[in-house]
Amino acid sequence: MTTESPRWFKSSYSDNGGQCVEIATNLAASRGVVPVRDSKDTTGPALGVSASAFASFVAGVKTDGFDIA
């Protein structure tokens, strides 16, 4: 069992406009999950996304897989 805590960070592309999410990728290997939370509510809930689902999401973003225009 691990007692590792999430190490939260925002993308370097965030412009600090308050519309950001934070993620903690340090738990992907040990727990198989990537926590995601609202950067404006750091004490609020976090959504646990499976590491594989998060990797698929990132791959889709990188290839413009979500472009609906």
C-alpha positions, 0 to 999 in steps of 0.5 A: 500500500502506498501513502503517496499524496497527489502532487498537483500541477497545471499545464504550462499553457494555462494563462492563469485566467481561472478556468483551469484544471490541475492533475496529479500524474505522480499516482498513475504508476502506483495507483493507476489513476490520474486525479483531476480537480478544479484549480479554483477549488483546491479543497474540493473534490477530485475526479479519479480518471484511469491512467489509460483513459487519461493517456487516451484523452491526451493522445486525442488532444495532441492529434486534434481528435476532438475538433468538432468544427 
